[in-house]
């Protein structure tokens, strides 16, 4: 599977929160866990809300290898459709500590790809009103302080965030 690592059980790709999925097929392991590789790129909230997932995995179990902190409760959402999510925490995000001289310069465009990146940024720095935030999606956006000026990427991928940042940079350079 491109774009992700395989777990010990090859029927269970490692699917951290926000991971991108490639085209896959319906399979189950001996414990009844379903392989939830998707046909399109998506984040966890889109994956959980996908009618395709609801139809294919009704009354099945899915193994979800996830971070300690999540921004969308996939387990509760999928349970409404009799899809049972067994969760296993595989990592915890830890913030780096930066000194004040590492603070981004005025007019910086700052990309946030998850709620934890927002949390870590604000543990280190105050927001300057000249900054522009580019967020990967709605779930991440909801974790920004109300005073932050932001733009949402056109799709929930890091490439789309970078593209949006370039657009902002080009627009600001033509003024």
Buried (B, 14 or more C-beta within 10 A) or exposed (E): BEEBEEBEEEBBBBBBBBBBBBEEEEEBBEEEBBBBBBEEBBBBBBBBBBEEBBEEBEEBBBBBBBBEEBBBEBBEBBEEBEBBBBEEEBEEBEEEEEEEEEEBEEEEBBBBBBBBBBBBBBEBBEBEEEBBBBBBBEBBBEBBEEEBEBBBBEBBBEEBBBBBBEBBEEEEEEE
